[in-house]
């Protein structure tokens, strides 16, 4: 292996460690909260972000108030999916389950959606596709994005996946 490749791998591992450190105990720390706030604004407006970057809005399970966070929509075999890079204990996952799968996806407006949780035995190929399009999530997974499918099957129970089952009416944003 060449020196440049070794150096590149070392830099990548350090960056992954920094990214994981931004989410202590699988919760966003101060830096991650600020970056998420900026990303929410950017993704909702559809500015300088890829088409699969959206803002998820779901009712808080305790307060009922809207909770918004930036998230990646993964497309696989004609369907759209959301994946929790932080696992089952992520607040948005618990909120979405408590809301019966009802949420709003924002990107240049909002669309009401109904989400359905994907069974564990069907998650592996979706997880692999997710890591292909969501580089920011890669540090939170214990395997490489190019790992064989059976490696993804081994970790599928740790990462909830939700299919966008139904898209409702477009919710227009007020003009500024």
KAMOSUL-V419573 format. One record per residue. N is the residue number from 1. PSI is psi as a letter, one per 20 degrees, with the letter a starting at -180 (* if undefined). OMEGA is omega in radians with two decimals (none if undefined). Layout:
BEGIN
n=N psi=PSI omega=OMEGA
n=N psi=PSI omega=OMEGA
END
This chain:
BEGIN
n=1 psi=p omega=-3.10
n=2 psi=r omega=-3.12
n=3 psi=h omega=-3.14
n=4 psi=h omega=3.14
n=5 psi=g omega=3.11
n=6 psi=g omega=3.13
n=7 psi=g omega=3.12
n=8 psi=g omega=3.12
n=9 psi=g omega=3.14
n=10 psi=g omega=3.11
n=11 psi=g omega=3.11
n=12 psi=g omega=3.12
n=13 psi=h omega=3.11
n=14 psi=g omega=3.11
n=15 psi=h omega=3.09
n=16 psi=g omega=3.13
n=17 psi=g omega=3.10
n=18 psi=g omega=3.14
n=19 psi=g omega=3.10
n=20 psi=h omega=3.14
n=21 psi=h omega=3.10
n=22 psi=i omega=-3.12
n=23 psi=m omega=3.14
n=24 psi=p omega=-3.13
n=25 psi=k omega=3.13
n=26 psi=k omega=3.07
n=27 psi=q omega=3.13
n=28 psi=p omega=3.03
n=29 psi=a omega=-3.06
n=30 psi=g omega=-3.11
n=31 psi=g omega=-3.14
n=32 psi=h omega=3.12
n=33 psi=g omega=3.12
n=34 psi=g omega=3.14
n=35 psi=h omega=3.10
n=36 psi=h omega=3.12
n=37 psi=g omega=3.12
n=38 psi=g omega=-3.14
n=39 psi=h omega=3.11
n=40 psi=g omega=-3.14
n=41 psi=g omega=-3.11
n=42 psi=g omega=-3.09
n=43 psi=g omega=3.13
n=44 psi=g omega=-3.13
n=45 psi=i omega=-3.11
n=46 psi=k omega=-3.09
n=47 psi=p omega=3.05
n=48 psi=l omega=3.12
n=49 psi=q omega=3.14
n=50 psi=q omega=-3.07
n=51 psi=h omega=-3.10
n=52 psi=j omega=3.11
n=53 psi=o omega=-3.11
n=54 psi=r omega=3.01
n=55 psi=p omega=3.09
n=56 psi=p omega=3.03
n=57 psi=p omega=3.12
n=58 psi=q omega=3.14
n=59 psi=p omega=3.06
n=60 psi=p omega=-3.04
n=61 psi=h omega=3.14
n=62 psi=g omega=-3.03
n=63 psi=h omega=-3.05
n=64 psi=i omega=3.12
n=65 psi=q omega=3.14
n=66 psi=p omega=3.04
n=67 psi=p omega=-3.10
n=68 psi=q omega=3.08
n=69 psi=q omega=3.09
n=70 psi=q omega=-3.10
n=71 psi=q omega=3.12
n=72 psi=p omega=3.02
n=73 psi=p omega=-3.13
n=74 psi=p omega=3.08
n=75 psi=p omega=3.13
n=76 psi=p omega=3.13
n=77 psi=l omega=3.04
n=78 psi=j omega=3.11
n=79 psi=r omega=3.11
n=80 psi=q omega=-3.06
n=81 psi=q omega=2.95
n=82 psi=p omega=-3.12
n=83 psi=p omega=3.08
n=84 psi=o omega=3.13
n=85 psi=i omega=-3.12
n=86 psi=j omega=3.07
n=87 psi=a omega=-3.03
n=88 psi=h omega=-3.09
n=89 psi=j omega=3.10
n=90 psi=p omega=-3.10
n=91 psi=g omega=-3.10
n=92 psi=h omega=3.11
n=93 psi=g omega=3.13
n=94 psi=h omega=3.10
n=95 psi=g omega=-3.13
n=96 psi=g omega=3.09
n=97 psi=g omega=3.14
n=98 psi=h omega=-3.14
n=99 psi=j omega=3.13
n=100 psi=k omega=3.11
n=101 psi=j omega=-3.14
n=102 psi=p omega=-3.13
n=103 psi=r omega=3.05
n=104 psi=p omega=3.03
n=105 psi=p omega=-3.10
n=106 psi=p omega=2.95
n=107 psi=o omega=-3.05
n=108 psi=l omega=-3.05
n=109 psi=a omega=-3.13
n=110 psi=q omega=3.08
n=111 psi=p omega=3.05
n=112 psi=p omega=-3.13
n=113 psi=q omega=2.99
n=114 psi=p omega=-3.09
n=115 psi=q omega=3.06
n=116 psi=p omega=3.13
n=117 psi=p omega=-3.12
n=118 psi=p omega=3.10
n=119 psi=q omega=-3.08
n=120 psi=h omega=-3.06
n=121 psi=i omega=3.12
n=122 psi=j omega=-3.02
n=123 psi=h omega=-2.96
n=124 psi=g omega=-3.11
n=125 psi=h omega=3.11
n=126 psi=g omega=3.10
n=127 psi=g omega=3.12
n=128 psi=g omega=3.10
n=129 psi=g omega=3.12
n=130 psi=g omega=3.14
n=131 psi=h omega=3.09
n=132 psi=h omega=-3.07
n=133 psi=i omega=-3.08
n=134 psi=m omega=-3.10
n=135 psi=h omega=3.12
n=136 psi=i omega=3.14
n=137 psi=i omega=-3.04
n=138 psi=h omega=-3.14
n=139 psi=i omega=-3.09
n=140 psi=i omega=3.13
n=141 psi=p omega=-3.09
n=142 psi=j omega=-3.14
n=143 psi=r omega=3.12
n=144 psi=q omega=-3.14
n=145 psi=i omega=3.14
n=146 psi=j omega=-3.14
n=147 psi=q omega=3.09
n=148 psi=q omega=-3.08
n=149 psi=h omega=-3.12
n=150 psi=h omega=3.06
n=151 psi=h omega=3.08
n=152 psi=h omega=3.10
n=153 psi=h omega=-3.13
n=154 psi=h omega=-3.10
n=155 psi=i omega=-3.03
n=156 psi=h omega=-3.12
n=157 psi=i omega=-3.11
n=158 psi=i omega=-3.01
n=159 psi=o omega=3.13
n=160 psi=q omega=3.11
n=161 psi=p omega=3.13
n=162 psi=p omega=3.09
n=163 psi=p omega=3.03
n=164 psi=n omega=-2.99
n=165 psi=h omega=-3.06
n=166 psi=p omega=3.10
n=167 psi=p omega=-3.13
n=168 psi=b omega=-3.08
n=169 psi=q omega=3.04
n=170 psi=p omega=3.11
n=171 psi=o omega=-3.08
n=172 psi=p omega=3.04
n=173 psi=q omega=3.12
n=174 psi=q omega=3.11
n=175 psi=q omega=-3.12
n=176 psi=* omega=none
END
